[in-house]
Amino acid sequence: MSSGGFPAPLVSTVIPTFRRGDMVSRAVQTVLAQHYPNLEVIVVDDNVESAEQRRVRDALAPFGDRVTVVSNERSKGACGARNTGILHARGELIAFLDDDDLWLPGKLSAQVALLQQHEFVAALCHYIDIDVAFGHACHCRPSLPVLTREQALRGECPTSTSLAVVRREVLIKAGLFDETLPSFQDFDMWLRCLAFGDFGYVGMPLVEFVQHAGDRTSVNIGRRLAGLAAIERKWGAAMSAQGNFAAFKRRVHVDVLIASGRAALDGRYFEALGHFRRAALLDRLSVRSAFWLAIGVLGPRLGRALYRQLLRVRRVETVKAVMFDPARLESPHARSASR
């Protein structure tokens, strides 16, 4: 039984994976560690090379029949893999997890309870943004406890699919993820799901969203901006009716440049500085853009010290104003290789 005496509905967790055999096993561990009684885990292998497919199966073999591994039967990419997982799922509820993110204890129980107690079509949560290059962790929270379609059309949408537990019937009615979009597929999907009802937030951080040293696969400037153009064609009129779409586009462009700069801070200094400079030129009045430009100018070592001081000043907005130990995110394989 779940909270409140309701039967615990089956939750299908869909995890797409691509070239991350070590990481996906860690993600799966955080799902199986949930104290939730009715759960299935579906890992969708998006690899085409047989060596990578073997790595995924070898990494997941210790979990036995607690994890189902299927090959992506649709277009290549995370959204084709998510759609494959949705169509294989037996659960009334679908949860998503990227293969490089982690769930915290209690996530499923809290989100299922929210969906059982309210008529939300999806449950979201706060998250911890972990930057491995800078070694820090921040609590990221929404401005409101409920997400409506009108708010989403103003650009307020979940950062990651890893935050969401969605009613399966709503995903099917909404038409699954649009595999033709080069990016922003989740934003597009949430807008369509929100036509069936609101999303509710659990008011605590339950996901670790990991920004790796090096390029996170979702940070690709060309693909992100092409996706933004597609969103403008698809949703631009509706979004303009709700707010300032030009400001939304500028904000997204700045976000992409800053994310790309952060990803380049592992050693590609001039590339990172270029991204930060462009972000500052696009958003001249933004303290955040100016801050990241300063990080780029100072370099990683002094930049870390500046970032640490910022976290102390803004500790009310952080879960822990401390340096995060990147070794905690190393895979068992990487740790054994380093010994």
C-alpha positions in Angstrom: 0.0 0.0 0.0 1.2 3.6 -0.7 0.5 6.5 1.6 -3.0 7.3 2.6 -4.1 3.6 2.3 -4.3 3.7 -1.6 -3.0 0.7 -3.5 0.5 1.4 -4.8 0.1 1.7 -8.6 2.8 0.1 -10.8 5.4 2.7 -11.8 7.5 2.0 -14.9 10.8 3.8 -14.9 12.2 4.5 -18.3 16.0 5.1 -18.6 17.5 5.8 -22.1 21.2 5.1 -22.3 23.8 5.9 -24.9 27.6 5.2 -24.4 27.3 5.3 -20.7 27.5 1.7 -19.5 29.1 2.7 -16.2 26.8 5.6 -15.5 23.5 3.8 -16.2 24.2 1.1 -13.6 24.6 3.9 -11.0 21.3 5.4 -12.1 19.5 2.1 -11.9 20.8 1.6 -8.4 19.1 4.8 -7.2 15.8 3.5 -8.7 16.0 0.1 -7.1 16.9 1.7 -3.8 13.5 3.5 -3.7 11.3 2.2 -0.9 8.4 1.8 -3.2 6.7 -1.6 -3.5 5.5 -1.7 -7.1 8.1 -0.8 -9.7 9.5 -1.9 -13.0 12.7 -0.6 -14.5 13.1 -0.4 -18.3 16.5 0.6 -19.7 16.3 1.5 -23.4 19.7 0.9 -25.1 20.2 3.5 -27.9 23.6 2.2 -28.9 24.2 0.7 -32.3 27.7 -0.6 -31.8 27.8 -4.1 -30.4 30.7 -3.3 -28.1 28.6 -0.5 -26.4 25.6 -2.8 -26.2 27.7 -5.4 -24.4 28.9 -2.8 -22.0 25.3 -1.9 -21.1 24.3 -5.5 -20.6 27.4 -6.3 -18.6 26.8 -3.3 -16.4 23.2 -4.3 -15.7 23.7 -8.0 -15.4 24.1 -7.9 -11.6 20.5 -6.6 -11.3 19.1 -9.7 -12.9 15.4 -9.7 -13.7 14.8 -6.6 -11.7 15.8 -4.6 -14.9 14.5 -5.1 -18.4 16.8 -4.0 -21.2 15.3 -3.3 -24.6 16.7 -1.9 -27.8 15.5 1.4 -29.1 12.9 0.5 -31.8 12.3 4.0 -33.0 14.4 6.9 -34.3 17.8 7.2 -32.7 18.1 9.6 -29.8 16.8 10.0 -26.2 13.2 10.7 -27.2 12.9 7.8 -29.5 14.3 5.7 -26.7 11.8 7.2 -24.2 9.0 6.5 -26.6 10.2 2.9 -26.9 10.2 2.6 -23.1 6.7 4.1 -22.8 5.3 1.6 -25.3 7.0 -1.3 -23.4 5.8 0.0 -20.0 3.1 -1.8 -18.1 2.7 0.8 -15.4 -0.1 3.2 -14.8 2.6 5.8 -14.1 5.7 6.5 -16.0 8.9 7.9 -14.4 11.9 9.1 -16.4 15.5 9.1 -15.5 18.5 10.2 -17.6 21.4 7.7 -17.4 23.7 10.3 -15.9 21.3 11.6 -13.2 20.4 10.1 -9.8 17.3 9.8 -7.7 17.3 10.5 -4.0 15.5 8.3 -1.5 11.8 8.8 -1.2 11.3 10.2 -4.7 8.7 7.8 -6.0 6.8 7.5 -2.8 6.4 11.3 -2.5 5.4 11.8 -6.1 3.0 8.9 -6.2 1.3 10.2 -3.0 0.9 13.6 -4.6 -0.7 12.1 -7.7 -3.0 9.9 -5.5 -4.1 12.9 -3.4 -4.6 15.4 -6.3 -5.8 15.3 -9.9 -2.5 16.4 -11.3 -1.5 14.7 -14.6 2.2 14.7 -13.5 4.3 15.1 -10.4 7.5 17.0 -10.4 10.1 17.8 -7.7 13.0 20.1 -6.8 16.5 19.0 -7.7 20.1 19.3 -6.8 22.3 20.8 -9.6 25.7 19.2 -9.2 28.5 20.7 -11.1 31.4 18.3 -11.0 33.9 20.7 -12.6 33.2 23.3 -9.8 32.5 20.7 -7.1 29.4 22.3 -5.8 25.7 21.4 -5.3 22.8 23.8 -5.4 19.1 23.4 -4.6 17.0 24.4 -7.6 13.3 25.0 -6.9 10.4 26.3 -9.0 8.7 29.6 -8.2 5.3 28.0 -7.7 4.0 24.7 -6.3 1.8 24.0 -9.4 2.7 24.3 -13.1 -0.1 25.3 -15.4 -0.2 25.4 -19.2 -0.2 29.2 -19.1 2.9 29.3 -17.0 4.6 26.8 -19.3 3.8 28.9 -22.3 5.6 31.7 -20.5 8.7 29.5 -20.5 8.4 27.9 -17.0 9.0 24.3 -17.7 10.9 21.5 -15.8 14.6 21.4 -16.4 14.8 17.6 -17.0 12.6 14.6 -17.6 14.3 13.0 -14.6 12.1 15.1 -12.4 8.8 13.8 -13.8 6.3 11.0 -13.0 3.5 11.2 -15.5 0.2 9.3 -16.0 0.8 6.9 -18.9 -2.6 7.6 -20.4 -1.8 11.3 -20.7 1.5 10.6 -22.4 -0.3 8.4 -24.9 -3.1 10.9 -25.5 -0.5 13.7 -25.9 1.1 11.7 -28.7 4.5 10.7 -27.2 7.7 12.7 -27.6 8.1 14.4 -31.0 11.1 12.6 -32.4 11.5 15.1 -35.3 12.6 18.0 -33.0 16.4 18.4 -32.7 16.0 19.5 -29.0 13.3 20.9 -26.6 11.4 17.6 -27.0 10.6 17.6 -23.3 9.4 21.2 -23.4 7.1 20.4 -26.3 5.8 17.2 -24.6 5.0 19.0 -21.4 3.0 21.7 -23.2 0.9 19.0 -24.8 0.5 17.1 -21.5 -0.6 20.2 -19.8 -3.6 20.4 -22.1 -5.0 17.6 -19.9 -4.3 19.1 -16.5 -1.8 20.7 -14.2 1.5 19.4 -12.9 2.2 19.4 -9.2 5.5 19.8 -7.4 6.8 17.9 -4.4 8.4 20.6 -2.3 11.8 18.9 -1.8 14.9 18.0 -3.9 14.6 14.4 -5.0 16.9 14.3 -8.1 20.6 15.0 -8.5 21.0 16.6 -11.9 24.7 16.1 -12.8 26.7 18.5 -14.8 29.8 16.5 -15.7 33.3 17.8 -16.3 33.3 17.8 -20.1 30.4 18.2 -22.5 27.0 17.0 -21.3 25.3 15.4 -24.3 22.3 17.7 -24.0 24.5 20.8 -24.3 24.9 21.3 -28.0 24.5 24.9 -29.2 23.6 24.2 -32.8 21.1 21.5 -31.8 19.6 23.6 -29.0 19.1 26.6 -31.2 17.6 24.6 -34.0 15.2 23.1 -31.5 14.3 26.6 -30.3 13.5 27.6 -33.9 11.3 24.6 -34.2 9.5 25.5 -31.0 9.0 29.0 -32.3 7.3 27.6 -35.4 5.2 25.2 -33.3 4.4 27.2 -30.2 5.5 30.8 -31.0 2.0 32.3 -31.4 0.6 30.7 -28.3 3.7 31.7 -26.3 3.6 35.2 -27.6 0.0 35.5 -26.4 1.1 34.6 -22.9 4.2 36.6 -22.6 7.3 38.0 -24.3 8.6 35.3 -26.6 11.6 37.3 -27.7 12.7 37.5 -24.1 12.2 33.8 -23.7 14.4 33.1 -26.8 17.1 35.4 -25.5 17.0 33.7 -22.1 17.3 30.2 -23.7 20.2 31.4 -25.9 22.0 32.7 -22.8 21.3 29.5 -20.8 22.7 27.4 -23.7 25.9 29.5 -23.9 26.5 29.5 -20.2 25.8 25.7 -20.0 28.3 25.2 -22.9 30.8 27.4 -21.2 30.5 25.5 -17.9 31.0 22.2 -19.8 34.2 23.5 -21.4 35.8 24.6 -18.1 37.5 21.2 -17.8 40.4 22.4 -19.8 39.0 24.2 -22.9 39.6 27.6 -21.4 39.3 29.8 -24.5 36.2 28.0 -25.7 34.6 28.5 -22.3 35.5 32.2 -22.3 34.1 32.7 -25.7 30.7 31.2 -24.6 30.6 33.4 -21.5 31.5 36.5 -23.5 28.7 35.9 -26.0 26.2 35.3 -23.2 27.2 38.6 -21.5 26.8 40.5 -24.8 23.3 39.0 -25.3 22.2 39.7 -21.7 24.2 42.9 -20.7 22.1 43.6 -17.6 22.3 40.1 -16.2 24.3 39.6 -13.0 24.5 35.9 -13.9 26.0 36.5 -17.3 28.5 39.0 -15.8 29.4 36.5 -13.1 30.2 33.7 -15.6 32.2 36.0 -17.7 34.2 36.8 -14.6 34.7 33.1 -14.1 36.0 32.8 -17.6 38.4 35.7 -17.2 39.7 34.5 -13.9 40.1 30.9 -14.9 39.0 27.7 -13.2 41.0 28.0 -10.0 40.1 31.6 -9.0 36.7 31.0 -10.5 36.0 28.1 -8.1 36.9 30.4 -5.2 34.6 33.1 -6.5 31.8 30.6 -6.9 32.3 29.2 -3.4 32.0 32.8 -2.0 28.8 33.4 -4.0 27.3 30.2 -2.5 28.1 31.5 1.0 26.4 34.8 0.3 23.4 33.1 -1.2 23.2 30.2 1.1 19.4 30.6 1.5 19.1 29.4 -2.1 21.4 26.4 -1.6 21.0 23.0 -0.1 24.7 23.0 0.9 27.1 25.8 0.4 30.0 23.3 0.4 32.3 21.8 -2.2 31.0 18.6 -3.7 33.3 15.6 -4.0 33.4 14.6 -7.6 34.7 11.1 -6.6 31.2 10.3 -5.4 30.1 10.3 -9.0 32.8 8.1 -10.3 31.7 4.8 -11.6 33.0 1.7 -9.8 34.9 0.9 -13.0 36.6 4.3 -13.0 37.5 4.0 -9.3 39.0 0.6 -9.7 41.0 1.7 -12.8 42.4 4.6 -10.8 43.8 2.5 -8.0 
